[in-house]
Amino acid sequence: MEWLSNCTRKSCPIDSQPSGRLHIGHAYCNRDLRGDPLAEMRPIPTHYRVDDANVAWRVADDEAVVLHADSSAYFGLNQTATLLWEQLAEHPLTRDQLTTWARSYFPDVPVGAESEIDAFIDQLQAGDLIVSEESTATAAPVTSAGETSRRAAPPWEAPVAERFGELEKLILSGE
């Protein structure tokens, strides 16, 4: 017999099967309380949002400057990254939702944009600029391009969050 862990039932009704195990073919354990087959085995989507508690940011000349309050690190975002960042500031989104939004907003998104957006999210996470939360709740609908911004979409460029250093050191250096 093939067994998987992830069963959330305190006791599995299969004879002598320990709690915390799940038989692939067992209907009771493969259904959640709403009757959704295999719901317990599906990955929970990860939503990302700007960490408002620890981050301050401003947009100047269509590019954002982001400051992390605890580390004093500051980051510059290019135009594409700034527009993606603004979406994450509005509401939590999954990677797929952010990619869908980019494809609806930018007229020239390349085929490999998913990996570029993944790399951008990884940069934001490395800088502790966003938080992730696993949620089965439906996220806010992806805003269409016409509702997002009054400015015209710039040409697509790979989104980048470039770390410039610590603001405290910059201030003390007098530059």
Kinemage of the C-alpha trace (Angstrom):
@kinemage 1
@onewidth
@group {chain A} dominant
@subgroup {mainchain}
@vectorlist {calphas} color= white
{ca met a 1} P 0.000 0.000 0.000
{ca glu a 2} L 1.148 3.526 -0.704
{ca trp a 3} L 0.830 6.053 2.086
{ca leu a 4} L 1.415 9.799 2.227
{ca ser a 5} L 1.704 12.054 5.243
{ca asn a 6} L -0.465 15.214 5.439
{ca cys a 7} L -3.725 13.687 6.676
{ca thr a 8} L -5.164 16.153 9.167
{ca arg a 9} L -7.601 13.684 10.687
{ca lys a 10} L -6.883 12.848 14.319
{ca ser a 11} L -7.585 9.207 13.615
{ca cys a 12} L -7.740 7.541 10.256
{ca pro a 13} L -10.599 5.024 9.970
{ca ile a 14} L -8.436 2.570 8.055
{ca asp a 15} L -7.663 -0.420 10.304
{ca ser a 16} L -4.591 0.082 12.464
{ca gln a 17} L -3.406 3.101 10.449
{ca pro a 18} L -1.658 5.654 12.685
{ca ser a 19} L -2.821 9.247 12.807
{ca gly a 20} L -1.025 11.585 10.453
{ca arg a 21} L -0.970 9.161 7.508
{ca leu a 22} L -3.149 9.081 4.434
{ca his a 23} L -3.934 6.298 2.027
{ca ile a 24} L -4.033 7.570 -1.565
{ca gly a 25} L -7.235 5.698 -2.369
{ca his a 26} L -9.108 6.368 0.855
{ca ala a 27} L -12.035 8.748 0.204
{ca tyr a 28} L -12.472 9.858 3.824
{ca cys a 29} L -8.933 11.120 4.256
{ca asn a 30} L -8.720 12.503 0.704
{ca arg a 31} L -11.579 14.952 1.282
{ca asp a 32} L -11.722 18.044 3.400
{ca leu a 33} L -14.904 19.096 5.199
{ca arg a 34} L -16.272 20.804 2.057
{ca gly a 35} L -15.841 17.596 0.067
{ca asp a 36} L -12.973 18.901 -2.099
{ca pro a 37} L -11.001 15.846 -3.347
{ca leu a 38} L -7.330 15.962 -2.430
{ca ala a 39} L -7.613 19.497 -0.988
{ca glu a 40} L -5.271 18.545 1.847
{ca met a 41} L -2.579 17.557 -0.631
{ca arg a 42} L -2.642 20.735 -2.755
{ca pro a 43} L 0.049 23.296 -2.099
{ca ile a 44} L -1.173 26.436 -0.370
{ca pro a 45} L -0.434 29.465 -2.557
{ca thr a 46} L 2.087 31.965 -1.223
{ca his a 47} L 1.042 35.608 -1.397
{ca tyr a 48} L 3.576 38.421 -1.180
{ca arg a 49} L 3.045 41.952 0.074
{ca val a 50} L 5.129 44.971 0.961
{ca asp a 51} L 6.288 44.875 4.593
{ca asp a 52} L 4.679 48.177 5.589
{ca ala a 53} L 5.806 47.814 9.190
{ca asn a 54} L 9.518 47.854 8.290
{ca val a 55} L 9.729 49.568 4.919
{ca ala a 56} L 9.368 53.164 3.731
{ca trp a 57} L 9.336 54.002 0.043
{ca arg a 58} L 8.835 56.821 -2.434
{ca val a 59} L 8.641 57.051 -6.209
{ca ala a 60} L 10.677 59.733 -7.983
{ca asp a 61} L 11.012 59.955 -11.757
{ca asp a 62} L 9.102 56.661 -12.146
{ca glu a 63} L 11.603 54.737 -10.003
{ca ala a 64} L 11.185 53.785 -6.355
{ca val a 65} L 13.623 54.172 -3.509
{ca val a 66} L 12.926 51.728 -0.692
{ca leu a 67} L 14.373 52.002 2.817
{ca his a 68} L 14.365 49.137 5.309
{ca ala a 69} L 13.897 50.655 8.773
{ca asp a 70} L 15.760 48.015 10.809
{ca ser a 71} L 18.816 47.514 8.606
{ca ser a 72} L 18.966 51.056 7.141
{ca ala a 73} L 19.584 49.402 3.783
{ca tyr a 74} L 18.156 51.257 0.834
{ca phe a 75} L 17.272 49.930 -2.575
{ca gly a 76} L 16.606 51.409 -5.969
{ca leu a 77} L 13.935 49.871 -8.190
{ca asn a 78} L 13.885 50.334 -11.950
{ca gln a 79} L 10.629 51.343 -13.685
{ca thr a 80} L 9.353 47.817 -14.186
{ca ala a 81} L 10.213 46.852 -10.609
{ca thr a 82} L 8.500 50.004 -9.332
{ca leu a 83} L 5.263 49.135 -11.091
{ca leu a 84} L 5.383 45.577 -9.732
{ca trp a 85} L 6.192 46.944 -6.266
{ca glu a 86} L 3.144 49.227 -6.403
{ca gln a 87} L 0.980 46.174 -7.085
{ca leu a 88} L 2.448 44.384 -4.051
{ca ala a 89} L 1.797 47.517 -1.967
{ca glu a 90} L -1.885 47.529 -2.964
{ca his a 91} L -2.683 43.925 -2.052
{ca pro a 92} L -1.002 40.542 -1.526
{ca leu a 93} L -0.370 38.678 -4.773
{ca thr a 94} L 1.066 35.329 -5.794
{ca arg a 95} L 3.921 35.115 -8.268
{ca asp a 96} L 1.457 33.975 -10.935
{ca gln a 97} L -0.892 36.882 -10.247
{ca leu a 98} L 1.971 39.367 -10.472
{ca thr a 99} L 3.043 37.841 -13.793
{ca thr a 100} L -0.534 37.972 -15.085
{ca trp a 101} L -0.754 41.633 -14.144
{ca ala a 102} L 2.569 42.394 -15.881
{ca arg a 103} L 1.361 40.698 -19.061
{ca ser a 104} L -1.818 42.792 -19.009
{ca tyr a 105} L 0.035 46.073 -18.372
{ca phe a 106} L 3.225 45.905 -20.421
{ca pro a 107} L 2.798 45.513 -24.178
{ca asp a 108} L 6.122 43.732 -24.717
{ca val a 109} L 6.587 41.229 -21.884
{ca pro a 110} L 9.013 38.520 -23.069
{ca val a 111} L 8.361 34.803 -22.827
{ca gly a 112} L 10.849 34.408 -19.942
{ca ala a 113} L 9.281 37.103 -17.766
{ca glu a 114} L 8.194 34.572 -15.147
{ca ser a 115} L 11.790 33.833 -14.213
{ca glu a 116} L 12.598 37.557 -14.150
{ca ile a 117} L 9.676 38.218 -11.808
{ca asp a 118} L 10.721 35.237 -9.662
{ca ala a 119} L 14.239 36.689 -9.396
{ca phe a 120} L 12.794 40.085 -8.455
{ca ile a 121} L 10.651 38.579 -5.692
{ca asp a 122} L 13.718 36.692 -4.452
{ca gln a 123} L 15.640 40.010 -4.322
{ca leu a 124} L 12.839 41.614 -2.316
{ca gln a 125} L 12.764 38.671 0.093
{ca ala a 126} L 16.541 38.738 0.509
{ca gly a 127} L 16.299 42.398 1.499
{ca asp a 128} L 13.380 41.705 3.880
{ca leu a 129} L 11.283 44.190 1.921
{ca ile a 130} L 8.258 41.940 1.490
{ca val a 131} L 6.540 39.348 3.608
{ca ser a 132} L 5.058 36.102 2.412
{ca glu a 133} L 1.980 34.442 3.737
{ca glu a 134} L 0.394 31.168 2.762
{ca ser a 135} L -3.298 31.566 2.282
{ca thr a 136} L -6.095 29.637 0.687
{ca ala a 137} L -8.189 32.809 0.622
{ca thr a 138} L -8.817 34.287 -2.783
{ca ala a 139} L -6.544 37.247 -3.392
{ca ala a 140} L -7.773 40.552 -4.703
{ca pro a 141} L -8.447 40.437 -8.410
{ca val a 142} L -5.581 41.462 -10.612
{ca thr a 143} L -6.185 45.031 -11.696
{ca ser a 144} L -6.382 45.542 -15.410
{ca ala a 145} L -3.831 47.794 -17.052
{ca gly a 146} L -6.281 50.639 -17.611
{ca glu a 147} L -7.189 50.880 -13.918
{ca thr a 148} L -3.667 50.665 -12.541
{ca ser a 149} L -1.955 53.836 -13.568
{ca arg a 150} L -2.553 56.920 -15.599
{ca arg a 151} L 0.968 56.889 -16.971
{ca ala a 152} L 1.774 54.936 -20.102
{ca ala a 153} L 3.546 51.641 -19.664
{ca pro a 154} L 7.293 51.877 -20.213
{ca pro a 155} L 9.054 49.203 -22.255
{ca trp a 156} L 9.602 45.979 -20.317
{ca glu a 157} L 12.952 45.556 -18.629
{ca ala a 158} L 13.867 42.878 -16.151
{ca pro a 159} L 12.700 44.124 -12.740
{ca val a 160} L 15.608 44.803 -10.405
{ca ala a 161} L 15.897 45.808 -6.748
{ca glu a 162} L 19.443 47.092 -6.420
{ca arg a 163} L 20.833 47.435 -2.907
{ca phe a 164} L 22.901 50.573 -2.489
{ca gly a 165} L 24.083 50.165 1.069
{ca glu a 166} L 23.126 51.551 4.433
{ca leu a 167} L 21.577 54.990 4.679
{ca glu a 168} L 23.261 55.652 8.026
{ca lys a 169} L 26.728 55.196 6.463
{ca leu a 170} L 25.778 57.447 3.537
{ca ile a 171} L 24.624 60.229 5.876
{ca leu a 172} L 27.710 59.950 8.074
{ca ser a 173} L 30.024 59.959 5.047
{ca gly a 174} L 28.650 63.319 3.918
{ca glu a 175} L 28.198 62.231 0.276
